[in-house]
Structures are given as C-alpha cells and as structure tokens.
Amino acid sequence: QVQLVESGGGLVQAGGSLRLSCAASGGILSNYVMGWFRQAPGKEREFVAVISWRGVSTYYADSVKGRFTISRDNAKNTVYLQMNSLKSEDTAVYYCAAEKSRVSRRAYEYDYWGQGTQVTVSS
C-alpha cells in the first residue's frame, strides 16, 4: 500500500510561484500513475494534472495549462507540481493521488491519496 505525503504549500502573492512535492513510500512509484487534484472551500475536488508511469504523458486541466507543470522522479519516489503565474482562483488544498491502471482525470479512479497541502494565493 502506497503512502503519499504532500509538501510545499503556503501563502504566495498573485503572479508568484510554488512547487509542490508528493513523496511516496510503501510502493514502487513507477508502478503508479500520479495525479494532482485540488479542492477549494465549498467546491468539489477537481482534477489539476496527471502524469503517466514513466512521465511520457502529461495532461492538464484547461484552467492550469501553460502555468503548471507536473513531473516525477521515480528514483526519488517523488512527484512534483510546479505552479507559476498563480492566481487567486488557484487557492485550494492540493492533493496528490496514485492509481495503477490508467491515466485518468477522474478522482474516483485513484486508490491512494495524500493528506493535502494548502495553497493560498493573495491578490
């Protein structure tokens, strides 16, 4: 069973950058598709980005395309989300998630989740 721990969240001004990390343990990261999701207060959890097992394929939500970059280092068992040009609407708790079977944008298809890290963007 994979355990996931996110870090790197915080308070940043609009236009700034943050890099989130997701450290995995208890499993071999290259066996898993990794996704980032976020949930703002009063809203449903939404897809942000996904990366395939070895990083060949990446997909993004339209709202973050061109600003966010997902990457992974399987040797370090870590997945990253580089967030640039942050906007106030990016404020949310960000979660990383893992699943084995497919590259998916659907949260319900992910088997393992971290506890989340708060990102707050001030305008």
Wavefront OBJ file of the C-alpha trace (Angstrom):
o trace
v 0.000 0.000 0.000
v 1.335 3.382 -1.009
v 1.511 6.270 1.434
v 1.633 9.777 -0.021
v 2.750 12.961 1.715
v 2.440 16.369 0.087
v 4.554 19.390 0.957
v 5.444 22.796 -0.407
v 2.182 24.634 0.026
v 1.949 28.082 1.535
v 0.926 31.683 1.045
v 2.034 33.440 -2.128
v 1.094 36.626 -3.932
v -0.705 36.529 -7.241
v 1.782 36.070 -10.047
v 4.148 34.125 -7.837
v 5.265 30.506 -7.929
v 5.249 27.448 -5.719
v 6.491 23.906 -6.181
v 4.562 21.130 -4.526
v 6.134 17.763 -3.799
v 4.498 14.412 -3.174
v 6.696 11.807 -1.517
v 5.640 8.198 -1.855
v 6.522 5.268 0.359
v 5.449 1.665 0.709
v 5.476 1.000 -3.017
v 7.361 1.439 -6.264
v 6.365 4.799 -7.688
v 6.886 3.737 -11.299
v 4.005 1.276 -10.891
v 1.575 4.152 -10.471
v 0.001 6.889 -12.485
v 0.171 10.033 -10.383
v -2.327 12.846 -10.313
v -2.757 16.183 -8.633
v -6.202 17.378 -7.596
v -7.409 20.382 -5.643
v -10.386 21.372 -3.570
v -11.398 24.903 -2.755
v -13.793 25.731 0.103
v -17.350 24.908 -0.816
v -16.347 23.281 -4.097
v -15.889 19.741 -5.313
v -12.454 18.215 -5.709
v -11.194 18.889 -9.226
v -8.539 17.476 -11.496
v -5.360 19.515 -11.968
v -2.767 17.341 -13.714
v -1.749 13.744 -14.306
v 1.474 12.031 -15.339
v 1.902 8.531 -16.701
v 4.019 5.823 -15.098
v 7.354 6.923 -16.538
v 6.454 10.513 -17.281
v 5.979 10.124 -21.024
v 2.472 11.564 -20.999
v 1.060 14.503 -19.073
v -2.365 16.113 -19.120
v -3.682 19.271 -17.518
v -6.923 20.957 -16.658
v -7.605 23.845 -19.010
v -7.523 26.239 -16.070
v -3.846 25.490 -15.347
v -2.490 24.632 -18.779
v 0.593 26.691 -19.594
v 1.082 27.693 -15.945
v 1.509 24.372 -14.084
v 3.928 21.543 -14.837
v 3.722 18.038 -13.405
v 6.861 15.918 -13.266
v 8.168 12.866 -11.480
v 11.436 11.390 -10.301
v 10.831 7.683 -9.829
v 14.312 7.181 -8.393
v 13.386 9.593 -5.597
v 9.809 8.316 -5.310
v 8.590 11.870 -5.694
v 6.129 13.718 -7.902
v 6.160 17.477 -8.338
v 3.765 20.199 -9.357
v 5.446 23.424 -10.423
v 2.923 26.236 -10.261
v 3.719 29.550 -11.933
v 1.712 32.708 -12.527
v -0.541 31.832 -9.636
v -3.987 33.376 -9.425
v -6.358 33.843 -6.516
v -8.606 31.167 -8.010
v -5.791 28.643 -7.544
v -6.331 28.846 -3.793
v -7.218 25.353 -2.578
v -5.995 22.290 -0.773
v -3.870 20.315 -3.216
v -3.800 16.526 -3.105
v -1.637 14.007 -4.875
v -3.076 10.623 -5.720
v -1.925 7.307 -7.166
v -3.513 4.571 -9.191
v -2.134 1.650 -11.206
v -4.437 1.069 -14.118
v -4.921 4.113 -16.314
v -4.072 7.724 -16.925
v -7.212 9.308 -15.569
v -8.694 12.691 -14.736
v -11.357 11.114 -12.518
v -10.736 11.292 -8.797
v -12.787 8.176 -8.064
v -10.376 6.058 -10.076
v -7.473 6.820 -7.745
v -6.762 4.371 -4.965
v -4.335 6.268 -2.738
v -4.402 9.859 -1.548
v -2.218 12.161 0.478
v -3.483 14.393 3.254
v -3.247 17.563 1.183
v -1.288 20.800 1.360
v -2.849 24.253 1.483
v -2.048 26.781 -1.238
v -3.282 30.312 -0.692
v -2.812 32.988 -3.338
v -3.371 36.562 -2.235
v -4.464 39.153 -4.766
l 1 2 3 4 5 6 7 8 9 10 11 12 13 14 15 16 17 18 19 20 21 22 23 24 25 26 27 28 29 30 31 32 33 34 35 36 37 38 39 40 41 42 43 44 45 46 47 48 49 50 51 52 53 54 55 56 57 58 59 60 61 62 63 64 65 66 67 68 69 70 71 72 73 74 75 76 77 78 79 80 81 82 83 84 85 86 87 88 89 90 91 92 93 94 95 96 97 98 99 100 101 102 103 104 105 106 107 108 109 110 111 112 113 114 115 116 117 118 119 120 121 122 123
